[in-house]
Amino acid sequence: MKKAVVLLSGGLDSAVTLFAAKKQGFKCFCLIFDYGQRHKKEINAAKKIAGLARCHYQLLKISFPWKGSALLDKKASVVTRSSCLSGRQAGHRVTGKIPATYVPARNIIFLSHALSYAEAIGASAIFIGAHTEDYSGYPDCRTDFFQAFRKVVISGTKSGVEKRPVKIITPLINKSKAGIIRLGYRLGVPFSSTWSCYHGGRNPCGTCDSCYFRAKGFREARISPEDKYER
């Protein structure tokens, strides 16, 4: 069976990506990162989702000692609904500055680890749940970035030199949040086991960028239950 490494954060998008990879017939190996993020709830969610999908997972602890992001520094404030709305125009694409929740070069680092893992286990693909709409406008979630990284794979890896490069697959890249939720619903994704909030409280805050777009996506997808979490 063909193998794939799936970047699994514990959030809604990565969970849908995992189930999409399984639907395509891949034996999935989940890569979960403990990178000093604000809380561990998303890590626990990722472990649970991997278990529910009956997939092996690898938890990798890395460090960003220089921080540089509100997701790494608990003293920094995260994007709220009001600020994310003011930075968007039609189509909900970001037109202002990149938000404080951007982690410097995170997807480059994550994909590099995933690429090493994929080559080591003979996986033919890496799946990542990045998408360009209805989110925070991070530069490493754009189509151009992934096209550039594919060139890195071709020129800088054994598999690439041997003309069998590991594929970088972004199944959600052009989907809206509602579209992602509809896809996940069809695939049987356990949405209640995912965690999207930037905060690690008992309940989602409901005001951060991630909470806002999650709730909005469920409303637009018209899927019930809407924004329910397990307690």
Buried (B, 14 or more C-beta within 10 A) or exposed (E): EEBBBBBBBBBBBBBBBBBBBBEBEBBBBBBBBBBBBBBEBBBBBBBBBBEBBEBEBBBBEEEBEEBBBBBBBEEBEBBBBEBBEEBBEEEBEBEEEEBBBBBEEBBEBBBBBBBEBBBEBEBBBBBBBBBBBBBBBBEBBBEEBBEEBBEBBBEEBEBBEEEEBBBBBBBBBEBBBBBBBBBBBEBEBBBEBBBBBBBBEEEBBEBBBBBBBBBBBBBBBEBEEBBEBEE
